[in-house]
């Protein structure tokens, strides 16, 4: 796995709902290449966030496996950031960033100097002594990502990190993420249901369908380190992905309707949430 630090092989996840198995996704296989951004796109309910948590070992798979490997054969660390920053309000910015280094699994991953370097690299050094309630939404999300990256993970997992932000802040942080990924040579997997975000950020874009979740197509953007929002190539790719996305979204709606009827016929609850699922946000459930 010299150039593939992360591989997902035939992954399937089921939950028990009212005494019956409900398959969230099945037979998912992915290869994430080193130092690239992999965008995982799909409609709400297709299982993309659950898959991300399985990669992070926060959720066990029912079948299949996740393979993580470094060039020297060592097990790489994985960092994950969620849609909400989840900063501790009684800690300052630098204390929140340093928090990840206090866990036993991350001891030795960094020190006070590495925290200072990350704060500077992320453009939040002037905010080091500020508290979360003094930050804007974009600043808080930068702090959350800094807390993830300071542990020096070889794979960074991002679960719709810019979802709650306004369009201008979101676009600014997308540009910032590309710069950080390239300067720190990070391997990133980002989950999104935004086609424009997937096309702009992703070196590769995978589309998941729902009912249950499956990988329907993977596109290579083939643009190298440069990014543009308005080239003819990116516009054509966006249109192709959007057409495919609209198709799987229509299929997802039909699958949800059929699933609801089937569960109602069995006398089971129509929806059950994993204990690890965050509460719905204004952007909607995943």
Order of alpha helices (4+ residues) and beta strands (2+ residues): beta-beta-beta-alpha-beta-beta-alpha-alpha-alpha-beta-alpha-beta-alpha-beta-beta-alpha
